[in-house]
């Protein structure tokens, strides 16, 4: 048997129709065509006969009672399937290139930036973690959190198209953050106990 290649007509009854009468009052016909109830409930439907669904569709205005700004925002969101977006390269490899370019321009205009102080005064168990997050000792927990968020965004695999090197770098950053956070939190707890005594 040869399958028919004809497409169903646009006004063919919905095969999932609930088998009830048209939602238009006093209409004796079967409600075989669905139409969304409102803009905010697009997954809830009225069921109409063919004549009434045509009339309903002719009067349907998705943007009714919306301001021009709301319409523009809705259209922009639709262009990305209602998913959040960000400018290309902002979270990926291009941001590192921007930082390098900024450093070169700064050096050209003002001379080289001063060298960061050595980590010699930092506790030995924290030096590697501080170096990984490019932080100087002494450091606060807020500084560590801010730097971690910045690096995690930059090296996240989703921002780098699933790059394995970024994934490995993020693992190292996570370990360094956990080390510093644990040590600084325990120091804060000890300081609070001392003050309480």
Secondary structure, DSSP 8 states (H G I E B T S, - for coil): ---------TTS--TT--S-B-SSTT--SB--EEEES-SS-TTSEEEE-HHHHHHHHHH--TTTT--HHHHHHHHHHHTTTT-----TTSSSHHHHHHHHHHHHHHHHHH--------STTS-HHHHHHHHHTT--SS--HHHHHHHHHHHHHHH-GGGGTT-HHHHHHHHHHHHHHHHHHHHHHHHHHHHHHHHH-
